[in-house]
């Protein structure tokens, strides 16, 4: 496996196995870096590019444009905006009700806003998870496409057998 191609270029195609290996490496590196207080998060920003490269090549392998990676990001931004707006409205209502001596109603209003905000953020999380599974589990497009040739099959003991007739055995005369 060419690690430089896998993590540093967004052109070409990769198979599902390479995508999941790369995704696991980037995820573990991100978790490890997040243990470091400030420097880890700053260095962790550098992991965005390898993740974009993995996703782009995997979408290319499916015959799709890499711009589709913006869909879960856009869903997250919309959901975040809605969640902050609804939670803020709940807290404003709690402040108004709290000023009028309706303490239980104020707490209920604040909790209702937080509950709705949590539900909306869960929707964003499930949209992102669904996108990840779609990208990671969709089979390779079997033919060459506009993004390049079919990626080679993995080599090794777990590689699928080659297609075609089996090699003929040598004829021994004796």
DRENDO-1510 file (C-alpha; in Angstrom, 1 decimal, always signed):
<recs>
REC; n; res; u; v; w
REC; 1; UNK; +0.0; +0.0; +0.0 .
REC; 2; UNK; +1.3; +3.4; -1.0 .
REC; 3; UNK; +0.8; +5.5; +2.2 .
REC; 4; UNK; +1.7; +8.8; +0.4 .
REC; 5; UNK; -0.9; +8.2; -2.2 .
REC; 6; UNK; -3.4; +7.1; +0.4 .
REC; 7; UNK; -3.1; +10.1; +2.7 .
REC; 8; UNK; -1.8; +13.0; +0.6 .
REC; 9; UNK; -3.5; +13.1; -2.8 .
REC; 10; UNK; -7.2; +13.4; -3.5 .
REC; 11; UNK; -6.9; +12.0; -7.0 .
REC; 12; UNK; -7.5; +8.5; -8.1 .
REC; 13; UNK; -9.5; +5.6; -6.6 .
REC; 14; UNK; -9.1; +3.3; -3.6 .
REC; 15; UNK; -11.0; +0.1; -2.6 .
REC; 16; UNK; -13.0; -0.3; +0.6 .
REC; 17; UNK; -10.3; -2.1; +2.5 .
REC; 18; UNK; -7.8; +0.7; +1.9 .
REC; 19; UNK; -10.4; +3.3; +2.9 .
REC; 20; UNK; -11.2; +1.6; +6.2 .
REC; 21; UNK; -7.5; +1.1; +7.0 .
REC; 22; UNK; -6.8; +4.7; +6.3 .
REC; 23; UNK; -9.9; +5.8; +8.2 .
REC; 24; UNK; -8.8; +3.8; +11.3 .
REC; 25; UNK; -5.3; +5.2; +11.2 .
REC; 26; UNK; -6.6; +8.8; +11.0 .
REC; 27; UNK; -9.2; +8.2; +13.7 .
REC; 28; UNK; -6.6; +6.7; +16.1 .
REC; 29; UNK; -4.1; +9.5; +15.4 .
REC; 30; UNK; -6.9; +12.0; +16.1 .
REC; 31; UNK; -7.8; +10.4; +19.4 .
REC; 32; UNK; -4.2; +10.2; +20.5 .
REC; 33; UNK; -3.6; +13.9; +19.5 .
REC; 34; UNK; -6.7; +15.0; +21.4 .
REC; 35; UNK; -5.1; +13.8; +24.6 .
REC; 36; UNK; -2.6; +16.6; +24.3 .
REC; 37; UNK; -4.2; +19.8; +25.7 .
REC; 38; UNK; -3.8; +22.6; +23.1 .
REC; 39; UNK; -0.9; +21.5; +20.8 .
REC; 40; UNK; -2.7; +18.2; +20.1 .
REC; 41; UNK; -5.8; +20.0; +18.7 .
REC; 42; UNK; -3.7; +22.3; +16.6 .
REC; 43; UNK; -1.8; +19.4; +15.1 .
REC; 44; UNK; -5.0; +17.4; +14.8 .
REC; 45; UNK; -6.3; +20.0; +12.3 .
REC; 46; UNK; -3.6; +18.6; +9.9 .
REC; 47; UNK; -5.5; +15.3; +9.9 .
REC; 48; UNK; -8.4; +17.0; +8.0 .
REC; 49; UNK; -6.5; +16.7; +4.7 .
REC; 50; UNK; -5.8; +12.9; +4.9 .
REC; 51; UNK; -9.5; +12.4; +5.7 .
REC; 52; UNK; -10.5; +14.5; +2.7 .
REC; 53; UNK; -8.1; +12.5; +0.5 .
REC; 54; UNK; -9.6; +9.2; +1.7 .
REC; 55; UNK; -13.1; +10.3; +1.2 .
REC; 56; UNK; -12.5; +11.8; -2.2 .
REC; 57; UNK; -10.7; +8.7; -3.6 .
REC; 58; UNK; -13.5; +6.4; -2.2 .
REC; 59; UNK; -16.2; +8.5; -3.8 .
REC; 60; UNK; -14.2; +8.5; -7.0 .
REC; 61; UNK; -14.1; +4.7; -6.8 .
REC; 62; UNK; -17.9; +4.8; -6.7 .
REC; 63; UNK; -18.0; +7.0; -9.8 .
REC; 64; UNK; -19.1; +10.1; -7.7 .
REC; 65; UNK; -17.6; +13.5; -7.3 .
REC; 66; UNK; -15.7; +14.3; -4.2 .
REC; 67; UNK; -17.9; +17.4; -3.7 .
REC; 68; UNK; -20.4; +15.1; -2.1 .
REC; 69; UNK; -18.3; +15.2; +1.1 .
REC; 70; UNK; -19.8; +18.7; +1.7 .
REC; 71; UNK; -23.3; +17.2; +2.2 .
REC; 72; UNK; -22.8; +15.9; +5.7 .
REC; 73; UNK; -20.9; +19.1; +6.6 .
REC; 74; UNK; -23.8; +21.2; +5.3 .
REC; 75; UNK; -26.3; +19.1; +7.2 .
REC; 76; UNK; -24.2; +19.6; +10.4 .
REC; 77; UNK; -24.1; +23.4; +9.9 .
REC; 78; UNK; -27.8; +23.6; +9.4 .
REC; 79; UNK; -28.5; +21.3; +12.4 .
REC; 80; UNK; -26.1; +23.3; +14.6 .
REC; 81; UNK; -27.8; +26.5; +13.7 .
REC; 82; UNK; -31.2; +25.1; +14.4 .
REC; 83; UNK; -30.1; +23.6; +17.7 .
REC; 84; UNK; -28.5; +26.8; +18.9 .
REC; 85; UNK; -31.6; +28.8; +17.9 .
REC; 86; UNK; -34.0; +26.4; +19.6 .
REC; 87; UNK; -31.9; +26.1; +22.8 .
REC; 88; UNK; -31.5; +29.9; +22.9 .
REC; 89; UNK; -35.3; +30.3; +22.6 .
REC; 90; UNK; -35.8; +27.9; +25.4 .
REC; 91; UNK; -33.4; +29.8; +27.7 .
REC; 92; UNK; -35.0; +33.2; +26.7 .
REC; 93; UNK; -38.4; +31.7; +27.6 .
REC; 94; UNK; -37.0; +30.5; +30.9 .
REC; 95; UNK; -35.7; +33.9; +31.7 .
REC; 96; UNK; -39.1; +35.5; +30.9 .
REC; 97; UNK; -41.0; +32.9; +32.9 .
REC; 98; UNK; -38.5; +33.1; +35.7 .
REC; 99; UNK; -39.0; +36.8; +36.0 .
REC; 100; UNK; -42.7; +36.2; +36.4 .
REC; 101; UNK; -42.2; +33.8; +39.3 .
REC; 102; UNK; -43.2; +30.7; +37.4 .
REC; 103; UNK; -40.1; +28.7; +38.4 .
REC; 104; UNK; -41.2; +25.2; +37.3 .
REC; 105; UNK; -42.4; +26.5; +33.9 .
REC; 106; UNK; -39.1; +28.3; +33.4 .
REC; 107; UNK; -37.1; +25.1; +34.1 .
REC; 108; UNK; -39.4; +23.1; +31.8 .
REC; 109; UNK; -38.9; +25.7; +29.0 .
REC; 110; UNK; -35.1; +25.5; +29.3 .
REC; 111; UNK; -35.1; +21.7; +29.3 .
REC; 112; UNK; -37.5; +21.6; +26.3 .
REC; 113; UNK; -35.1; +23.8; +24.4 .
REC; 114; UNK; -32.2; +21.6; +25.3 .
REC; 115; UNK; -34.1; +18.4; +24.4 .
REC; 116; UNK; -35.0; +19.7; +21.0 .
REC; 117; UNK; -31.5; +20.9; +20.4 .
REC; 118; UNK; -30.1; +17.5; +21.4 .
REC; 119; UNK; -32.5; +15.7; +19.0 .
REC; 120; UNK; -31.5; +17.9; +16.1 .
REC; 121; UNK; -27.8; +17.3; +16.8 .
REC; 122; UNK; -28.5; +13.6; +16.9 .
REC; 123; UNK; -30.0; +13.9; +13.5 .
REC; 124; UNK; -26.8; +15.5; +12.2 .
REC; 125; UNK; -24.7; +12.7; +13.8 .
REC; 126; UNK; -26.8; +10.0; +12.2 .
REC; 127; UNK; -26.6; +11.7; +8.8 .
REC; 128; UNK; -22.8; +11.8; +9.1 .
REC; 129; UNK; -22.7; +8.2; +10.2 .
REC; 130; UNK; -25.0; +7.2; +7.3 .
REC; 131; UNK; -22.7; +9.0; +4.8 .
REC; 132; UNK; -19.6; +7.3; +6.3 .
REC; 133; UNK; -21.2; +3.8; +5.9 .
REC; 134; UNK; -22.4; +4.6; +2.4 .
REC; 135; UNK; -18.9; +5.6; +1.4 .
REC; 136; UNK; -17.2; +2.8; +3.2 .
REC; 137; UNK; -19.5; -0.1; +2.2 .
REC; 138; UNK; -20.5; +0.6; -1.4 .
REC; 139; UNK; -18.7; -1.8; -3.8 .
REC; 140; UNK; -16.0; -0.6; -6.2 .
REC; 141; UNK; -17.3; +0.4; -9.6 .
REC; 142; UNK; -16.2; -2.6; -11.7 .
REC; 143; UNK; -14.9; -0.6; -14.8 .
REC; 144; UNK; -12.6; +2.3; -15.4 .
REC; 145; UNK; -14.4; +5.6; -14.8 .
REC; 146; UNK; -13.5; +9.2; -15.3 .
REC; 147; UNK; -11.5; +9.2; -12.1 .
REC; 148; UNK; -9.1; +6.4; -13.2 .
REC; 149; UNK; -8.7; +2.7; -13.6 .
REC; 150; UNK; -10.0; +0.1; -11.3 .
REC; 151; UNK; -7.8; -0.1; -8.2 .
REC; 152; UNK; -5.7; -3.3; -8.0 .
REC; 153; UNK; -6.9; -6.1; -5.8 .
REC; 154; UNK; -5.1; -6.5; -2.5 .
REC; 155; UNK; -2.2; -8.9; -2.4 .
REC; 156; UNK; -1.6; -11.4; +0.3 .
REC; 157; UNK; -3.1; -14.6; +1.8 .
REC; 158; UNK; -6.6; -13.1; +2.2 .
REC; 159; UNK; -6.7; -11.8; -1.4 .
REC; 160; UNK; -9.5; -13.2; -3.6 .
REC; 161; UNK; -8.4; -15.9; -6.1 .
REC; 162; UNK; -7.6; -14.6; -9.6 .
REC; 163; UNK; -10.4; -15.0; -12.1 .
REC; 164; UNK; -9.9; -17.0; -15.2 .
REC; 165; UNK; -8.8; -20.5; -15.9 .
REC; 166; UNK; -6.4; -22.2; -13.5 .
REC; 167; UNK; -2.8; -22.5; -14.7 .
REC; 168; UNK; -2.1; -25.8; -16.4 .
REC; 169; UNK; +0.2; -28.2; -14.7 .
REC; 170; UNK; +3.4; -29.1; -16.5 .
REC; 171; UNK; +3.4; -32.4; -18.4 .
REC; 172; UNK; +5.9; -34.8; -17.0 .
REC; 173; UNK; +7.1; -37.5; -19.4 .
REC; 174; UNK; +8.6; -40.5; -17.9 .
</recs>
